[in-house]
Amino acid sequence: MAEGKEMMKAAVFMGPENMEVKEAPRPECGEGEVLLAVKACAICGTDGRIYYHGQKNVVPPHIIGHEIVGEIAEVGEGVEGYEVGEAVTVVTSIGCGDCQYCEKGLTNMCPDSKAIGYYYPGGFAEYMTVPAEAVRQNAVIKLPEGMAYDEAAMVEPLSCCINGQEYLKIQPGDTVVVIGAGPIGGMHLMLAQAAEAGKTIIIDVDEKRLKMAERFEPDLIVDGRDGSSVEKVMEATGGLGAEVVIVACGSHQAQMDAIHMAAKMGRVSYFAGLPKDKPTITFDSNLVHYREISVFGAFASHRRQFVKALELISAGKIDAAKVITHRFPLEKIVEGIITTKKGEGLKSVVVFE
């Protein structure tokens, strides 16, 4: 035990497939910082990849977790506008504050972005310090009174989906296809429904995920295991294709299929990345050319999108509870990561008493 230091319980990533839940020194709240008592931290697919394989921006021993909700435990010297006891969430991407992207509020695009739960210690611990750089960028966002902590932990992943969909400009009446029926696919589907999409279609190749997709009430659930996803989408759209196709899974085939099921002037989002050792796909670029199809990428999110996500959840326009299937205490975080990897549920949340 560190002499003279208050202690806390934390899940410390020690290296691939090595996570130790143990006593660790409680972080101090320095000048310009905010100390949070963490109340909930959802498990992201990225957290699972870090657990199994490590990540270049995560140097063990380290506390990961970036889908964070907490109560302010201390306010550092020089910090104004926050009070002890307020419930908050925290923007993940912390930019340099000076580049052209940060000047526009696009901290996720900053070349020197340093993320909470990657570079900075994250939320899989009883306490977490929000660094001064983040506080200066207004990364600490207050929650509406009475908002459930586990549902508030969905703000971060929903903000990422909002980032992806802002490029797509879904219009009332559009047909929207989501490939991948995991928690992110479910959020994309709900966002499309909130945008008054005319028809929503969700595709997966996993029987459990196809069954869970029913909770989001899409107009059509497509079982893609027989390789006929494109044909089924074309049939459902009278041969025209979908105005919007979102690839919410890291699949080469799904990215290629998305181009073929997009309508003329359709918009395609490659929301999920591919494995770094095999990052390329092949498709007929003439389809993009002659059909005037637009293809967009999406990575993380920024503060404005956090605020929008919070507004959508608090207003009931997005039912965050639909995405949450499992809750775990910190001691069972590895079980939560395994559950997420196996696709046995949708979103798992580590909750603190």
Secondary structure, 3 states (H helix, E strand, C coil): CCCCCCEEEEEEEEECCEEEEEEEECCCCCCCCEEEEEEEEECCHHHHHHHHHCECCECCCECCCCEEEEEEEEECCCCCCCCCCCEEEECCEECCCCCHHHHCCCHHHCCCCEEECCCECCCCECEEEECHHHHHCCCEEECCCCCCHHHHCCHHHHHHHHHHHHCCCCCCCCEEEEECCCHHHHHHHHHHHHCCCCEEEEEECCHHHHHHHHHHCCCEEEEHHHCCHHHHHHHHCCCCCEEEEEECCCCHHHHHHHHHHEEEEEEEEECCCCCCCCCCCCCCHHHHHHHCCEEEECCCCCHHHHHHHHHHHHCCCCCHHHCEEEEECHHHHHHHHHHHHHCCCCEEEEECC
